[in-house]
Structures are given as C-alpha cells and as structure tokens.
Amino acid sequence: MAINLTKGQSIVLSKSEFDLSRLTVALGWDVAKAKTNLFGRSSGANFDLDSYALLLGENGKLKNYKEDVIYYSHLESKDKTVIHSGDNLTGAGEGDDEQIFVKLSSLPAEYHKIILGVNIYDAPARKQHFGMVENAYVRAVDAAGKEIARYRLSSDPSYEGKVNMLMGEVYRESGEWKFKALGNPLAEDLNGVVSSFMR
C-alpha cells in the first residue's frame, strides 16, 4: 500500500521492497473551471502546466542547465537515464498528466538530487496562479507499476499569485535513494527557478 506523504516528509526507496530499475515520478492536476458569462462563454484562457526535473550535483546546484533541466523542450538527459513523457497541454482527463522516468540504478554518480516541479506556462499573461489549480499531486511508482508514495497538494492561501511549484525530490543519502514531498510554491517562472539553482 502506498504511503501518503505530508509536506516535508521523506521515505527510503527500498531496493528490497520495490523494483527501482525504473522509477516513475508522475504528476497530475486539475484546474478550477473558468467562469462563464451569460452566453456560456469562458472568461479565462486555458491552463498549460508543465512538469520538469532538475538534475543536481552534490552541492545542490545544476552543473549544466542546457543538459540537466528536463522539460517539454528537452525531454531526455544526455545518457537517457531521465526521460520526460512529453507535454500535456490541458491536464484534462483522469490519472497522471505527465510522467518523468528515472533509471536510478544507472544514474551517473555526479547527480545526487532530482527536483521535480510544475510550472504554469505563460502565467502572467494569462493571469493564472496555483491558487486556481486543484487536485495536484506527485506520486512515485516502481518498475513493476507498484505505487510507492503519493503526495497531494491541498488548497492553501500561500499558493495565490505563485506560478511554480516544487512538488518533490528524489535524493541520495548514505547510499540510499529517498523521496521527499516538498510542496513549495514560488513566484518565479521556470527560467527563474533554473537560475536559482545555478547560483
């Protein structure tokens, strides 16, 4: 049975219990329905949420942002140990909206942490923020399809005005891989988040 994590909680990804040859980190979300006028026309633009992964070194920083940021426009790491499932433009429908696959057993030793986040595309122009997003979650699934853990974001006033969300992280510690729920809302877009991990 999967563990339901709370913000800041982490678990060990046990090799004896799970098949970690390929870890799937899946993200999902729904958006609040746009208000309609008297003629049934929507008053808001569609949401386009984009998941991403940042591959960080031992110092918690990106070594090469062109290679180590995995998102809709750069779907694979250079050694193909981290692969993005591709862009889901609407988040419509049941289940996962986007997935990121990680081959933990063959991930190069230079990487110690993978940050997993979701960015609202073109949020300022569309006047959108995470206070308008519902049912967001991140879950970890092993190679056999067994769900390891899930973290679900609930509505929070701190999400108002925020256009980016660090959902979780996978990291090495004392020879083990761990998964941690983050749920950190940010005002910066993806470029701003990437820059913050380069300083």
Secondary structure as UniProt FT lines:
FT   STRAND          3..4
FT   TURN            7..8
FT   STRAND          10..12
FT   TURN            15..17
FT   TURN            20..21
FT   STRAND          23..31
FT   TURN            38..39
FT   STRAND          49..56
FT   TURN            58..59
FT   HELIX           65..68
FT   STRAND          69..71
FT   TURN            72..73
FT   TURN            78..79
FT   STRAND          82..84
FT   STRAND          98..102
FT   HELIX           104..106
FT   TURN            109..110
FT   STRAND          113..120
FT   TURN            121..122
FT   HELIX           123..126
FT   HELIX           130..132
FT   STRAND          133..141
FT   TURN            143..144
FT   STRAND          147..152
FT   HELIX           157..159
FT   TURN            160..161
FT   STRAND          164..173
FT   TURN            174..175
FT   STRAND          176..186
FT   HELIX           190..196
FT   TURN            197..198
//
